[in-house]
Amino acid sequence: MTSPSEVSPNAAKATLDLAGWVRPLEGWLDHAQSPHFNDRPDKITPSLLVVHGISLPSGVFGGSQVDDLFMGRLLGRPEPEFADLSGLRVSAHFVIWRSGRVRQYVGVHHRAWHAGVSHFRGRDNCNDFSIGVELEGTDELPYETCQLDSLVRLMGVLRAGLPGLTWVAGHSHIAPGRKTDPGPNFPWRDLQAALPQDPIAWQFASDFS
């Protein structure tokens, strides 16, 4: 993992604009507007970042299927591996590919459809108050170091633009028994160690120390 001192200066070079899109200066992030989003209720501001893992088909990396899913292009695909996804309309705010490159699909002031039935700290429907970040991966394999570096960098940008975003959880924490991602190979301790602790420390759903 990259140290906080190495990540923070780079993160400062990207900004969050008024529409909730990250505008990078170095080409590490690109954009595609997913059709799968809506307004947050009552102008709720996000306070939770949810980390996911995703691959389509399971364990296959580098294809276009995840992008196609979030952009609504898998609807009606005849392949048997996509049969369970027929009619599924989901999205995330960001995806971090195995290469470390980041793609944004939904503006952070809007609600992406990533959490499903979920609960966190006395609140249901985590989509209402969360940012969803998908890492290309599976429960069974380690994530790439560059993906964690990009996640730290992205979290720095989001914290600068959304100071109320203070909590971090995995999909498995907000939907226990239903979801297992980002899985046992996700390096929570490394993520904690890489994040700056001042002026406000990120708060994690579980104690991984």
TIZATOR-678860 format. One record per residue (C-alpha): x, y, z; residue in three letters. Coordinates in steps of 0.25 Angstrom, whole numbers, plus 5000, padded with zeros to 4 digits. Layout:
! residues N
XYZALA/...
***
This chain:
! residues 209
500050005000MET/500450144997THR/500650225010SER/499750345013PRO/500850445010SER/500950394996GLU/499450384993VAL/498950514999SER/499650614990PRO/499150534978ASN/497750534983ALA/497750684985ALA/497950704970LYS/496550644967ALA/495250724971THR/493850694973LEU/492950794965ASP/491550844969LEU/490850734961ALA/491550634969GLY/492550584959TRP/494050564962VAL/494850644952ARG/496250594951PRO/497450664946LEU/498350544943GLU/497550444935GLY/497350334946TRP/495850344946LEU/494850354935ASP/493250364934HIS/492050294929ALA/490650334933GLN/489850214937SER/488350214935PRO/488250144948HIS/488150254959PHE/487150354965ASN/487050464975ASP/487450444990ARG/486150464999PRO/486050595006ASP/487450645001LYS/488150545010ILE/489650565009THR/490550435009PRO/491150395022SER/491550245018LEU/492550195008LEU/492150045004VAL/493249954998VAL/492849844989HIS/493549744980GLY/493049704967ILE/493349624954SER/492549574943LEU/492449454940PRO/492949424954SER/494549424955GLY/494649484941VAL/495449614940PHE/495649714929GLY/494449704921GLY/493349804918SER/492249724926GLN/492249804939VAL/492249934930ASP/491049874922ASP/490349844935LEU/490449984941PHE/490050044927MET/488849954925GLY/489449884913ARG/489349744919LEU/487749744918LEU/487349634909GLY/488749574907ARG/488549424903PRO/489749364910GLU/489449274921PRO/490349334931GLU/489549464930PHE/488149394932ALA/488049434946ASP/488349584942LEU/487249594933SER/486449724936GLY/487449754948LEU/487649904949ARG/488849934958VAL/489950034959SER/491150084967ALA/491650224969HIS/493050174965PHE/493750054960VAL/495250024962ILE/495849924952TRP/496949824954ARG/497849934947SER/497550034958GLY/496750124948ARG/495450184954VAL/494150204946ARG/493050284952GLN/491650254948TYR/490750334957VAL/490950474963GLY/491150464978VAL/489950554981HIS/489050454974HIS/488650314979ARG/489350194972ALA/488650064973TRP/489749974980HIS/489449934994ALA/488049864993GLY/487349825005VAL/488249885016SER/488449945030HIS/489550025037PHE/489550085050ARG/488050085052GLY/487750135038ARG/487150045027ASP/487250065012ASN/488750105011CYS/488650144997ASN/488050275003ASP/489250325010PHE/490450245004SER/491450254993ILE/491650114986GLY/493050074982VAL/493249944974GLU/494649884973LEU/494849784962GLU/495049654969GLY/494549534976THR/494449484991ASP/495449374987GLU/496649454982LEU/497449574988PRO/497149714982TYR/498349784975GLU/499149884982THR/498849984972CYS/497349974974GLN/497550004989LEU/498450124985ASP/497350174976SER/496350154987LEU/497150234997VAL/497350344987ARG/495850344984LEU/495450344998MET/496350475000GLY/495550544989VAL/494250504994LEU/494550545008ARG/495050685003ALA/493750704996GLY/492750635006LEU/493250655020PRO/492050585026GLY/492550455019LEU/493250385031THR/492850245032TRP/493350125024VAL/492749985023ALA/492749865014GLY/491549815007HIS/491549695016SER/491449785028HIS/490249855023ILE/489549735018ALA/490049615026PRO/489649475022GLY/489249535009ARG/490549585004LYS/492049545006THR/492749644998ASP/493849704998PRO/494149575004GLY/495249515014PRO/496349565005ASN/496049705006PHE/497249775014PRO/496449855024TRP/497649885033ARG/498449935021ASP/497350025017LEU/497250075031GLN/498750095032ALA/498850175019ALA/497750275022LEU/498150405028PRO/497650415043GLN/497550565044ASP/496850655045PRO/495650545045ILE/495950405045ALA/495050315036TRP/494150215045GLN/494050075041PHE/492849985043ALA/493749875050SER/495049875058ASP/496049815049PHE/497249845058SER/
***
